[in-house]
Structures are given as structure tokens and as C-alpha cells.
Amino acid sequence: MVETSGRTALRAQGRRVAAALGGQQSSGTRHPLVAVAMVLPLATVLAVVFGGWEAVWTQASSVVGMLGR
């Protein structure tokens, strides 16, 4: 069986620290635009490094070609 008491204790400690500092406990969700802003720089770097722009351009031109028929 998986031991979860360690994780539970860490969560409780985190809540106590957040309460002591007067901060709010996050609910674990964030606005979609914030998520996009976090992911976009990494996605851009990966696309440049691995040549993703050509793949995106090829797929987009294929879709445009199919829609044009």
C-alpha cells in the first residue's frame, strides 16, 4: 500500500505556513490566460529548436488546401 501520511503532513505544514504569513491558500486552478502565458515561451523555444514551425506551416497549408476544394 502506498504511504500517504508524509504527503498529508507536508500539506498540513504548508497550510500552517501560509496561514502564519497571512497568505491565501490557492485552490489549484488558474485563469486560462495565465496558463497560456506560462507555456508560450517554452513552446516557442521548443518549436524553434526542433523545427516545429515547418510542421505547423505544412499542416496549416494542408488544411487550407482541403478547405479550398
Secondary structure, 3 states (H helix, E strand, C coil): CCCCHHHHHHHHHHHHHHHHHCCCCCCCCCCHHHHHHHHHHHHHHHHHHCCHHHHHHHHHHHHHHHHHC
